[in-house]
Amino acid sequence: MFAAYLILTDEIPHTILKSMEINSIIHGDCIEELKLFPDNSVDLIFADPPYNMQLKNELYRPNNTKVDGVDDEWDKFNSFSEYDDFCVSWLKECKRVLKNTGSIWVIGSYHNIFRAGNIMLNLGFWILNDVTWHKTNPMPNFLGTRFTNATETLLWCSKGEKCKKYTFNHKMMKKYNGDKQMTSVWRIGLCVGKERLKGEDGRKAHSTQKPEELLKRVILSTSKKGDIVLDPFFGTGTTGAVAKKLGRNYIGIEKEPDYIAIAKKRINAVNIFSPEAEWEEENFTGFKI
Ligand SMILES: C[S@@+](CC[C@H](N)C(=O)[O-])C[C@H]1O[C@@H](n2cnc3c(N)ncnc32)[C@H](O)[C@@H]1O
């Protein structure tokens, strides 16, 4: 457990803050840890679960160098039904802890998003949008046996058909998008360059670190300042870093201690940023984050 440190809010609108550690990372299995959360306690959930890639063989480029794919232990399941059971368990808990006014985003590739989406519908979540993340710099299809896979899907859902009071900052997102309504296709590059966290060996610290721009759109559009954003698959803490920048509170759950150490260091280095204040300025020229 980590000491909570409260930031950002002038007022504390959440009674829950008394019993839950906000702005902290919980080390453990998200299914077990979520069971300890009270009902209706978080405003927004962003979940980037294992993809269950089912990679059987190592992949090499034409020049014989090995492709650094997602072959981590945390992505391995014995069968599709084991993966489905896993998704039912964590999604059920997410539904229970999400406020009726909240919403959830689940991101995945073609390997898992249809399975997760089907389970979400069966659990009663209500799809508000399926956002396509169009990767502007995708990894090539080295074998030349398929089209280059350049998308992932984000399912944005309310807790149920009748839960209509979810947050959507329509005006802000329009402003963000040069005074045009933002569409459900987001063109964003893979996380590369300075943003990509590296280990001491110079290799990627995590195989699936998401770009901050993606989380910026998610959090800005569907939460308010001071809200609690939960990420049950925290990885390198992208959700926590962006939540902090945007004046939201976060709770992360992650089962690998090495990733937790990376995420803590990353989030501690973040400066808080206030997009709402900047947005209200007359000479608004876009968010700088
Ligand atoms: C797809 S990655 C998330 C990457 C993250 N969005 C980022 O930007 O760094 C999934 C993460 O979930 C963690 N994980 C897998 N199963 C878990 C479980 N049952 N409970 C908690 N964390 C889990 C893995 O260790 C991995 O870091």
The ligand as an SDF file (V2000), in Angstrom:
LIG
                    3D

 27 29  0  0  0  0  0  0  0  0999 V2000
   -2.0480   -3.5750  -21.7780 C   0  0  0  0  0  0  0  0  0  0  0  0
   -1.0890   -3.2830  -20.3530 S   0  0  0  0  0  0  0  0  0  0  0  0
   -1.5550   -1.6360  -19.8190 C   0  0  0  0  0  0  0  0  0  0  0  0
   -0.5530   -0.5780  -20.2710 C   0  0  0  0  0  0  0  0  0  0  0  0
   -0.8720    0.8210  -19.7420 C   0  0  0  0  0  0  0  0  0  0  0  0
   -2.1190    1.3140  -20.2900 N   0  0  0  0  0  0  0  0  0  0  0  0
    0.2480    1.8040  -20.0550 C   0  0  0  0  0  0  0  0  0  0  0  0
    0.0140    2.8080  -20.7740 O   0  0  0  0  0  0  0  0  0  0  0  0
    1.3690    1.5630  -19.6050 O   0  0  0  0  0  0  0  0  0  0  0  0
   -1.8850   -4.3000  -19.1660 C   0  0  0  0  0  0  0  0  0  0  0  0
   -1.2580   -4.2580  -17.7770 C   0  0  0  0  0  0  0  0  0  0  0  0
   -2.1160   -4.9700  -16.8780 O   0  0  0  0  0  0  0  0  0  0  0  0
   -1.3360   -5.6770  -15.9380 C   0  0  0  0  0  0  0  0  0  0  0  0
   -2.1960   -6.7860  -15.5010 N   0  0  0  0  0  0  0  0  0  0  0  0
   -2.5220   -7.9130  -16.1690 C   0  0  0  0  0  0  0  0  0  0  0  0
   -3.3900   -8.6500  -15.4740 N   0  0  0  0  0  0  0  0  0  0  0  0
   -3.6440   -7.9730  -14.3260 C   0  0  0  0  0  0  0  0  0  0  0  0
   -4.4740   -8.2100  -13.1920 C   0  0  0  0  0  0  0  0  0  0  0  0
   -5.2240   -9.3200  -13.1030 N   0  0  0  0  0  0  0  0  0  0  0  0
   -4.5130   -7.2800  -12.2200 N   0  0  0  0  0  0  0  0  0  0  0  0
   -3.7420   -6.1680  -12.2950 C   0  0  0  0  0  0  0  0  0  0  0  0
   -2.9270   -5.8880  -13.3260 N   0  0  0  0  0  0  0  0  0  0  0  0
   -2.8790   -6.7740  -14.3350 C   0  0  0  0  0  0  0  0  0  0  0  0
   -0.0880   -6.0980  -16.7090 C   0  0  0  0  0  0  0  0  0  0  0  0
    1.0000   -6.3180  -15.8440 O   0  0  0  0  0  0  0  0  0  0  0  0
    0.1110   -4.8970  -17.6510 C   0  0  0  0  0  0  0  0  0  0  0  0
    1.0120   -3.9670  -17.1110 O   0  0  0  0  0  0  0  0  0  0  0  0
  1  2  1  0
  2  3  1  0
  2 10  1  0
  3  4  1  0
  4  5  1  0
  5  6  1  0
  5  7  1  0
  7  8  2  0
  7  9  1  0
 10 11  1  0
 11 12  1  0
 11 26  1  0
 12 13  1  0
 13 14  1  0
 13 24  1  0
 14 15  1  0
 14 23  1  0
 15 16  2  0
 16 17  1  0
 17 18  1  0
 17 23  2  0
 18 19  1  0
 18 20  2  0
 20 21  1  0
 21 22  2  0
 22 23  1  0
 24 25  1  0
 24 26  1  0
 26 27  1  0
M  CHG  2   2   1   9  -1
M  END
$$$$
